[in-house]
Amino acid sequence: MTEQTRQRPQYTSLNEIQQRKAELLKEIRKDSKEMNTLWHGLFNKPVAKGRKGLSVSGIVNTGAGVVDGMLFAWKLYRKLKK
C-alpha cells in the first residue's frame, strides 16, 4: 500500500507552503481554461471562414431565390390581371 500512495512533500516553512499553493492555483486555472475550451467546443458550431455571399453556392442560391420570386410575381400578376 505504501508503493501506491504518493508521498506527501515535507514543508519546512510557510513560504514553501505559499509557493506550492500558488503553483497549484496556477495549474487549476490552466486546467479550468482548457476544460472550458473543450466544453464550448462540443456545443458551438465552428465559425465559417469564408463569407457566404461570396461563395459560388451562395451566389447560386441567391440567384435561384430571385428567379423563384420573379416567377411567383409573374404568376400573381397574370392571375390578378383578369
C-alpha positions, 0 to 999 in steps of 0.5 A: 500500500505504501508503493501506491500512495504518493508521498506527501512533500515535507514543508519546512516553512510557510513560504514553501507552503505559499509557493506550492499553493500558488503553483497549484492555483496556477495549474487549476486555472490552466486546467479550468481554461482548457476544460472550458475550451473543450466544453464550448467546443462540443456545443458551438458550431465552428465559425465559417471562414469564408463569407457566404455571399461570396461563395459560388453556392451562395451566389447560386442560391441567391440567384435561384431565390430571385428567379423563384420570386420573379416567377411567383410575381409573374404568376400573381400578376397574370392571375390578378390581371383578369 
